């Protein structure tokens, strides 16, 4: 299609076109002919016929009502007929993969002129490639799937598998051996928890909470028990299928009666008389990715106590979607097991040793959630800084009000404190064995997750107040804020409730109190 030739016009020429049937306006140095569009304008024709808009510079009016991406839609781009002589557009579209220039929109290590002891040049190259992938491949699918509620597209999962992104979400380890990671940017033996932190935070930056969980979050928590406790034969069969993205897996522990209380689980597994099979009966609820998973890492009550067993989808396994406050693209499921027959070789870890199997993965699971929460928090800070800069109230920018600046200050402080504490813990993870992490970091990670999710909810509430009615509207200027405010409670529940995790941290601190400590 040939590019339309744009006219060079003066503001005086534009001003003459200010009535019904002949209506022009200027937005950011660009001239738009809205004569035919005015009667289709969602806000009504009267908005465009206003004396401060018709034939005038409507930049301020437009950006007080609409996001910049509206102008990028083909139907609106066609309305542009020219540019203002001698003027350049000030507002530019974000280039995929680029860093934001808004203060505090990026973690300090990515901000110009700042330094960090944790990240090296390889991390920076890696981050750039990961962000470009998410902007180009993941974001369009996230927006589409969040809208229609379908599971993430297989084509996106296939592209992730090619780059080793599914492998890398499991963290450093033997599963990376022989893999080409992110086109060779990082070698398997060089990959560390800061690389994984980058991946998780770029996931969160997409800003579509249901899709983020739908894009194989179940694998992140469901596969490690197989990697760490499955027999070599089971691993050889299951791990390649899952990491290829062809057969997703999920963690199925929670139940309607017991929540995450493994001692109160009612799903049972009893052995057949020949001892070769488990027969599993019971239900699970709120299982992320459950509707489309092929494998289920299931917590069961057995004769010896709590046991974890890998179940393959088949006869007797039924899954149903659960409606939640975020998109069904997450695949949140109710699962029923009706006399499901499973080989005893699918037992993960020792019979009755399921608590240890689960506890071994809790640190990583909660750490991943903190990474995501920290970056989502920062996305809201960016939205609020942009909005308060362009929104006018009482004739001045919104940030001219001290109460607004106070809210922004609190938001920024929360985002920065969570990120810095997170990076300190990540550094410890890089320098500890898995066993050391389990003994030394469980309490710290529990406390940080509690702090991260509580502060995130405070920020969500403040953001709604800043955006007003737009902050509770699912489209338009406050859409990201509405989405965040509606879905942020998930972070406070998944991986352990805030109070439980805070108590874990304090109990571990009390247990380590020196006997001679006195005031």
C-alpha positions as CSV (number, residue, x, y, z in Angstrom):
1,X,0.0,0.0,0.0
2,X,1.4,3.4,-1.0
3,X,2.2,5.8,1.8
4,X,-0.1,8.8,1.9
5,X,1.6,12.1,1.2
6,X,1.1,14.5,4.2
7,X,0.6,18.2,3.7
8,X,2.7,20.9,5.5
9,X,0.2,23.3,7.1
10,X,0.2,26.4,9.3
11,X,-1.8,26.7,12.5
12,X,-3.8,29.5,10.8
13,X,-4.8,27.2,8.0
14,X,-6.0,24.5,10.5
15,X,-8.0,27.1,12.5
16,X,-10.3,27.8,9.5
17,X,-11.6,24.2,9.7
18,X,-13.6,24.4,12.9
19,X,-17.2,23.4,12.2
20,X,-19.3,20.4,11.5
21,X,-18.5,18.8,8.2
22,X,-15.2,20.6,8.0
23,X,-13.3,19.8,11.2
24,X,-9.5,19.6,11.7
25,X,-7.4,19.5,14.9
26,X,-3.8,19.2,15.9
27,X,-2.2,16.6,18.2
28,X,1.5,16.8,18.8
29,X,2.3,18.7,15.7
30,X,0.2,16.4,13.5
31,X,-3.0,17.5,11.7
32,X,-6.0,15.3,11.7
33,X,-9.2,15.7,9.6
34,X,-12.0,14.4,11.8
35,X,-14.9,15.7,9.7
36,X,-16.3,12.3,8.9
37,X,-15.1,10.7,12.1
38,X,-16.8,13.1,14.5
39,X,-20.2,11.3,14.5
40,X,-18.4,8.1,15.3
41,X,-16.4,9.5,18.1
42,X,-17.0,7.4,21.2
43,X,-17.3,10.5,23.4
44,X,-19.8,12.2,21.0
45,X,-19.4,14.8,18.3
46,X,-19.8,17.7,20.9
47,X,-16.3,16.9,22.3
48,X,-14.7,17.6,19.0
49,X,-16.8,20.7,18.2
50,X,-15.6,22.3,21.5
51,X,-14.1,25.7,20.8
52,X,-10.8,24.6,22.5
53,X,-10.5,21.6,20.2
54,X,-12.1,22.4,16.8
55,X,-9.4,23.9,14.6
56,X,-7.1,24.1,17.6
57,X,-4.2,22.3,19.2
58,X,-5.9,19.4,21.0
59,X,-2.8,17.7,22.4
60,X,-3.5,18.4,26.0
61,X,-7.2,17.5,25.7
62,X,-6.4,14.2,23.9
63,X,-3.8,13.0,26.3
64,X,-6.0,13.8,29.3
65,X,-8.5,11.2,27.8
66,X,-6.5,8.7,25.7
67,X,-3.4,6.6,25.8
68,X,-0.8,7.3,23.0
69,X,-1.4,3.9,21.4
70,X,-4.8,5.0,20.3
71,X,-3.2,7.2,17.7
72,X,-1.2,4.2,16.4
73,X,-4.3,2.3,15.4
74,X,-4.7,2.1,11.6
75,X,-8.2,3.7,11.6
76,X,-6.9,6.8,13.4
77,X,-3.6,7.0,11.5
78,X,-5.7,7.3,8.3
79,X,-7.2,10.5,9.7
80,X,-3.8,12.3,9.6
81,X,-3.6,14.7,6.7
82,X,-0.5,16.7,7.5
83,X,2.0,18.2,9.9
84,X,2.5,21.7,11.3
85,X,5.1,23.7,9.5
86,X,8.4,24.0,11.4
87,X,7.2,21.8,14.3
88,X,8.4,18.3,15.3
89,X,6.4,15.7,17.2
90,X,7.5,15.6,20.8
91,X,5.7,12.4,21.8
92,X,7.2,9.3,20.3
93,X,6.2,5.6,20.3
94,X,8.2,3.3,22.5
95,X,10.6,1.2,20.5
96,X,10.3,-2.5,21.3
97,X,13.0,-3.6,23.6
98,X,14.1,-0.2,24.8
99,X,14.4,1.0,28.4
100,X,11.9,3.5,29.8
101,X,13.3,7.0,30.6
102,X,10.7,7.6,33.2
103,X,12.4,7.9,36.7
104,X,12.0,4.7,38.7
105,X,10.4,2.9,35.8
106,X,13.4,0.6,35.6
107,X,15.3,-1.0,38.4
108,X,18.4,1.0,39.3
109,X,20.9,-1.4,37.6
110,X,19.2,-0.6,34.2
111,X,18.9,3.2,34.8
112,X,21.4,5.4,33.0
113,X,24.4,6.5,35.2
114,X,23.8,4.0,38.0
115,X,25.8,1.0,39.0
116,X,25.3,-2.4,40.6
117,X,27.6,-5.0,42.1
118,X,25.2,-7.8,41.1
119,X,25.0,-7.6,37.4
120,X,27.6,-7.8,34.7
121,X,27.7,-7.1,30.9
122,X,26.3,-10.6,30.2
123,X,23.3,-9.8,32.3
124,X,22.8,-6.6,30.4
125,X,23.0,-8.3,27.0
126,X,20.7,-11.0,28.2
127,X,18.1,-8.5,29.5
128,X,18.1,-6.6,26.2
129,X,17.4,-9.8,24.3
130,X,14.8,-11.1,26.7
131,X,12.9,-7.8,26.7
132,X,12.9,-7.6,22.9
133,X,11.5,-11.1,22.7
134,X,8.7,-10.3,25.2
135,X,7.9,-7.0,23.4
136,X,7.8,-8.6,19.9
137,X,6.4,-12.1,20.6
138,X,4.8,-12.3,24.0
139,X,3.0,-8.9,24.4
140,X,0.7,-9.1,21.4
141,X,-0.4,-12.6,22.4
142,X,-0.8,-11.6,26.0
143,X,-3.2,-8.7,25.1
144,X,-5.2,-11.0,22.7
145,X,-5.5,-13.9,25.1
146,X,-6.2,-11.8,28.2
147,X,-9.2,-10.5,26.2
148,X,-10.6,-13.8,24.9
149,X,-9.6,-15.9,27.9
150,X,-7.9,-18.7,25.8
151,X,-4.7,-20.3,26.9
152,X,-1.4,-18.7,25.7
153,X,-0.8,-19.6,22.0
154,X,1.3,-22.7,21.4
155,X,3.4,-20.7,18.8
156,X,4.6,-18.4,21.6
157,X,5.4,-21.4,23.8
158,X,7.3,-23.0,20.9
159,X,9.4,-19.9,20.5
160,X,10.2,-19.8,24.2
161,X,11.3,-23.4,24.0
162,X,13.7,-22.7,21.1
163,X,15.4,-20.1,23.2
164,X,15.6,-22.2,26.3
165,X,13.3,-19.9,28.2
166,X,11.3,-22.7,29.7
167,X,14.5,-24.4,30.9
168,X,15.8,-21.2,32.4
169,X,12.7,-20.6,34.4
170,X,13.6,-23.6,36.5
171,X,16.7,-21.8,37.6
172,X,20.4,-22.9,37.4
173,X,21.0,-26.7,37.3
174,X,21.7,-29.9,35.4
175,X,18.6,-29.4,33.2
176,X,20.4,-26.6,31.4
177,X,23.3,-28.8,30.3
178,X,23.7,-28.9,26.5
179,X,21.1,-26.2,25.9
180,X,21.6,-23.1,23.7
181,X,20.2,-20.4,25.9
182,X,18.8,-17.2,24.4
183,X,20.7,-17.8,21.1
184,X,23.9,-18.4,22.9
185,X,24.1,-15.2,24.9
186,X,24.6,-17.0,28.1
187,X,26.3,-20.4,28.6
188,X,24.5,-23.0,30.8
189,X,27.3,-23.0,33.3
190,X,27.2,-19.2,33.5
191,X,23.5,-18.9,34.0
192,X,22.6,-17.8,37.6
193,X,19.7,-16.6,39.6
194,X,20.1,-13.0,38.3
195,X,19.5,-14.2,34.8
196,X,16.3,-15.9,36.0
197,X,15.3,-12.8,37.9
198,X,15.6,-10.9,34.6
199,X,13.3,-13.4,32.9
200,X,10.7,-13.3,35.6
201,X,10.7,-9.5,35.7
202,X,10.3,-9.1,32.0
203,X,7.4,-11.5,32.2
204,X,5.8,-9.3,34.8
205,X,6.4,-6.2,32.8
206,X,4.0,-7.4,30.2
207,X,1.3,-6.4,32.7
208,X,-1.3,-9.1,32.0
209,X,-1.6,-11.0,35.2
210,X,-3.7,-14.0,34.1
211,X,-1.7,-14.5,30.9
212,X,1.5,-14.3,33.0
213,X,0.3,-17.3,35.1
214,X,-1.0,-19.0,32.0
215,X,2.3,-18.9,30.3
216,X,3.4,-22.1,32.1
217,X,3.6,-20.8,35.7
218,X,2.5,-24.3,36.6
219,X,5.7,-25.7,35.1
220,X,7.8,-23.5,37.3
221,X,6.3,-25.0,40.5
222,X,5.2,-28.4,39.1
223,X,8.3,-29.7,37.4
224,X,11.0,-29.2,40.1
225,X,9.7,-32.1,42.2
226,X,10.2,-34.3,39.2
227,X,13.6,-32.8,38.5
228,X,14.8,-33.3,42.1
229,X,12.9,-36.4,43.2
230,X,11.7,-38.4,40.2
231,X,13.4,-41.6,39.2
232,X,15.9,-41.4,36.3
233,X,13.5,-43.2,34.1
234,X,10.6,-40.9,35.0
235,X,12.8,-37.8,34.4
236,X,14.0,-39.1,31.0
237,X,10.3,-39.4,29.9
238,X,8.7,-36.4,31.4
239,X,11.3,-33.6,31.6
240,X,11.9,-33.3,27.8
241,X,8.2,-33.3,27.1
242,X,7.5,-30.6,29.6
243,X,10.5,-28.3,28.8
244,X,9.6,-28.6,25.1
245,X,6.3,-26.9,26.0
246,X,4.3,-29.7,24.4
247,X,3.0,-31.3,27.6
248,X,2.5,-28.7,30.4
249,X,2.6,-29.7,34.1
250,X,1.0,-28.2,37.2
251,X,1.3,-28.5,40.9
252,X,-1.9,-29.9,42.5
253,X,-1.8,-29.5,46.2
254,X,-4.6,-27.2,47.4
255,X,-8.0,-28.5,48.2
256,X,-11.3,-26.9,49.0
257,X,-11.4,-28.3,52.5
258,X,-7.7,-28.0,53.3
259,X,-6.3,-25.1,51.2
260,X,-2.5,-25.6,51.3
261,X,-2.7,-27.5,54.7
262,X,-1.0,-30.7,53.6
263,X,-1.9,-32.4,56.9
264,X,-5.6,-31.9,56.1
265,X,-5.6,-33.2,52.6
266,X,-8.4,-35.5,51.6
267,X,-7.1,-36.8,48.3
268,X,-6.0,-40.4,48.9
269,X,-3.7,-42.8,47.2
270,X,-3.9,-46.5,48.1
271,X,-1.8,-49.2,46.6
272,X,-3.2,-52.2,44.7
273,X,-2.8,-55.6,46.2
274,X,0.3,-56.3,44.0
275,X,1.9,-53.0,45.1
276,X,2.5,-51.9,41.5
277,X,0.0,-49.1,41.3
278,X,-1.5,-46.2,43.3
279,X,-5.3,-45.7,43.1
280,X,-6.0,-42.0,43.6
281,X,-9.3,-40.4,44.6
282,X,-10.1,-36.9,45.6
283,X,-10.3,-33.3,44.3
284,X,-8.0,-30.3,44.0
285,X,-8.9,-26.7,43.7
286,X,-7.4,-23.4,42.4
287,X,-4.8,-25.2,40.4
288,X,-2.9,-22.9,38.0
289,X,-2.7,-24.3,34.5
290,X,-4.8,-27.2,35.5
291,X,-7.3,-26.9,32.7
292,X,-4.6,-27.6,30.0
293,X,-1.9,-29.5,31.8
294,X,-0.9,-33.0,30.7
295,X,0.9,-33.9,34.0
296,X,-0.1,-33.2,37.6
297,X,2.2,-33.2,40.6
298,X,-0.3,-34.3,43.2
299,X,-0.2,-34.2,47.0
300,X,-1.9,-37.3,48.4
301,X,-2.7,-38.8,51.8
302,X,-1.2,-42.3,52.0
303,X,-0.8,-45.0,54.6
304,X,2.7,-43.5,55.4
305,X,1.5,-39.9,55.4
306,X,1.8,-37.1,52.9
307,X,3.2,-38.4,49.6
308,X,3.7,-36.6,46.2
309,X,2.8,-38.6,43.1
310,X,3.1,-37.6,39.4
311,X,-0.2,-38.2,37.6
312,X,-0.6,-38.2,33.8
313,X,-3.9,-36.9,32.3
314,X,-6.0,-39.9,31.3
315,X,-9.0,-42.0,32.4
316,X,-10.4,-40.8,35.7
317,X,-8.8,-37.3,35.6
318,X,-11.3,-34.5,35.0
319,X,-10.6,-30.7,35.0
320,X,-13.0,-27.8,35.1
321,X,-12.2,-24.1,34.8
322,X,-12.7,-21.9,37.9
323,X,-13.8,-18.3,37.4
324,X,-11.5,-15.9,39.3
325,X,-11.0,-12.2,39.3
326,X,-8.4,-12.5,36.6
327,X,-8.4,-14.0,33.1
328,X,-9.2,-17.7,32.5
329,X,-6.1,-17.7,30.3
330,X,-4.3,-18.8,33.6
331,X,-6.1,-22.1,33.3
332,X,-7.2,-22.1,37.0
333,X,-8.8,-25.4,37.6
334,X,-10.9,-27.7,39.8
335,X,-9.5,-31.2,39.4
336,X,-11.3,-34.5,40.2
337,X,-9.4,-37.8,40.4
338,X,-11.7,-40.8,40.2
339,X,-10.0,-44.2,40.8
340,X,-7.0,-43.0,38.8
341,X,-4.4,-45.7,38.3
342,X,-0.8,-44.6,38.5
343,X,2.4,-46.7,38.6
344,X,4.3,-46.6,41.9
345,X,7.4,-45.5,39.9
346,X,5.7,-42.1,39.6
347,X,6.2,-41.5,43.4
348,X,8.3,-38.4,43.9
349,X,10.6,-38.9,46.8
350,X,10.0,-41.4,49.6
351,X,6.5,-42.5,50.5
352,X,5.4,-40.3,53.4
353,X,8.1,-37.8,52.6
354,X,6.0,-35.4,50.6
355,X,6.5,-32.5,53.0
356,X,10.2,-32.5,52.3
357,X,9.5,-32.7,48.6
358,X,7.3,-29.6,48.8
359,X,9.4,-27.6,51.2
360,X,12.4,-28.0,49.0
361,X,10.7,-26.0,46.2
362,X,8.9,-23.4,48.3
363,X,11.9,-21.1,48.5
364,X,12.3,-20.9,44.7
365,X,8.5,-20.6,44.2
366,X,8.2,-17.7,46.6
367,X,11.3,-16.0,45.3
368,X,9.9,-16.1,41.7
369,X,6.7,-14.5,43.0
370,X,8.7,-11.8,44.7
371,X,10.5,-11.1,41.4
372,X,7.2,-10.7,39.6
373,X,5.6,-8.6,42.4
374,X,8.6,-6.2,42.5
375,X,8.4,-5.6,38.7
376,X,4.6,-5.3,38.6
377,X,4.9,-2.7,41.4
378,X,7.3,-0.7,39.4
379,X,5.0,-0.7,36.3
380,X,2.4,1.0,38.4
381,X,4.9,3.6,39.5
382,X,5.6,4.4,35.9
383,X,2.0,4.7,35.0
384,X,1.3,7.0,37.9
385,X,4.3,9.3,37.1
386,X,3.2,9.6,33.5
387,X,-0.4,10.3,34.4
388,X,0.3,12.9,37.1
389,X,2.6,14.7,34.7
390,X,0.0,15.0,31.9
391,X,-3.2,15.2,33.8
392,X,-4.3,18.8,34.6
393,X,-6.4,19.5,37.7
394,X,-7.3,23.1,38.8
395,X,-5.2,24.4,35.9
396,X,-2.0,22.6,37.0
397,X,-0.4,19.2,36.6
398,X,-1.8,16.7,39.1
399,X,1.7,16.3,40.7
400,X,1.6,19.9,41.7
401,X,-0.6,18.8,44.6
402,X,1.4,17.8,47.7
403,X,-1.0,14.9,48.5
404,X,-0.2,13.3,45.1
405,X,3.5,13.7,45.5
406,X,3.2,12.1,48.9
407,X,1.5,9.0,47.4
408,X,4.2,8.9,44.7
409,X,7.0,9.1,47.3
410,X,5.5,6.1,49.2
411,X,5.1,4.1,46.0
412,X,8.7,4.7,44.9
413,X,10.1,3.9,48.3
414,X,8.2,0.6,48.4
415,X,9.3,-0.4,44.9
416,X,12.9,0.4,45.5
417,X,13.0,-1.3,48.9
418,X,11.5,-4.6,47.6
419,X,13.9,-4.7,44.6
420,X,17.0,-4.0,46.7
421,X,16.1,-6.6,49.4
422,X,15.3,-9.1,46.5
423,X,18.7,-8.5,44.9
424,X,20.5,-9.1,48.2
425,X,18.7,-12.4,48.7
426,X,19.3,-13.4,45.0
427,X,23.1,-12.8,45.7
428,X,22.9,-15.1,48.7
429,X,21.2,-17.8,46.5
430,X,24.0,-17.5,44.0
431,X,26.6,-18.2,46.7
432,X,24.8,-20.9,48.7
433,X,24.1,-24.6,48.0
434,X,20.5,-25.7,47.7
435,X,20.7,-27.1,51.2
436,X,22.1,-23.9,52.6
437,X,19.3,-21.9,50.9
438,X,16.7,-24.1,52.5
439,X,18.1,-23.6,56.0
440,X,19.1,-19.9,55.8
441,X,16.8,-18.2,53.4
442,X,13.3,-19.7,54.0
443,X,12.5,-17.1,56.7
444,X,14.0,-14.2,54.8
445,X,12.1,-15.1,51.6
446,X,8.9,-15.5,53.6
447,X,9.3,-12.1,55.2
448,X,10.1,-10.5,51.9
449,X,7.1,-12.0,50.1
450,X,4.9,-10.8,52.9
451,X,6.4,-7.3,52.6
452,X,6.3,-7.3,48.8
453,X,2.6,-8.3,48.5
454,X,1.4,-6.0,51.3
455,X,3.2,-3.0,49.9
456,X,2.0,-3.8,46.4
457,X,-1.6,-3.7,47.7
458,X,-1.0,-0.3,49.3
459,X,0.4,0.9,46.0
460,X,-2.6,-0.5,44.1
461,X,-5.0,1.5,46.4
462,X,-2.9,4.7,46.0
463,X,-2.8,4.3,42.2
464,X,-6.6,4.0,42.0
465,X,-6.9,7.2,44.0
466,X,-4.5,9.0,41.7
467,X,-6.4,7.9,38.6
468,X,-9.9,8.3,40.1
469,X,-12.7,6.8,38.0
470,X,-10.2,5.8,35.3
471,X,-8.5,3.5,37.9
472,X,-11.6,1.3,38.1
473,X,-12.2,1.3,34.3
474,X,-11.0,-1.7,32.3
475,X,-10.1,0.3,29.2
476,X,-8.5,3.6,28.5
477,X,-6.0,5.6,30.6
478,X,-6.3,3.6,33.8
479,X,-6.6,0.1,32.3
480,X,-3.3,-1.0,33.7
481,X,-4.2,0.3,37.2
482,X,-7.6,-1.3,37.2
483,X,-6.0,-4.6,36.1
484,X,-3.3,-4.4,38.8
485,X,-5.7,-3.4,41.6
486,X,-8.0,-6.3,40.6
487,X,-5.4,-9.0,40.4
488,X,-2.7,-8.0,43.0
489,X,-4.5,-10.0,45.8
490,X,-3.4,-13.2,44.0
491,X,0.2,-12.5,44.9
492,X,-0.7,-12.3,48.6
493,X,-2.3,-15.8,48.5
494,X,-0.3,-17.9,46.1
495,X,2.8,-19.5,47.6
496,X,1.5,-19.0,51.1
497,X,-0.6,-16.3,52.8
498,X,1.1,-13.2,54.0
499,X,0.5,-13.8,57.7
500,X,1.8,-17.4,57.5
501,X,5.0,-16.4,55.7
502,X,5.6,-13.5,58.1
503,X,5.2,-15.9,61.0
504,X,7.6,-18.3,59.4
505,X,10.2,-15.6,59.2
506,X,9.8,-14.6,62.8
507,X,9.8,-18.2,64.1
508,X,13.0,-18.9,62.3
509,X,14.5,-15.8,63.8
510,X,13.4,-16.8,67.3
511,X,14.9,-20.3,66.8
512,X,18.2,-18.7,66.0
513,X,18.3,-16.4,69.0
514,X,21.6,-16.7,70.9
515,X,21.1,-18.0,74.5
516,X,23.1,-15.2,76.0
517,X,21.1,-12.4,74.3
518,X,19.8,-10.0,77.0
519,X,18.9,-6.3,77.1
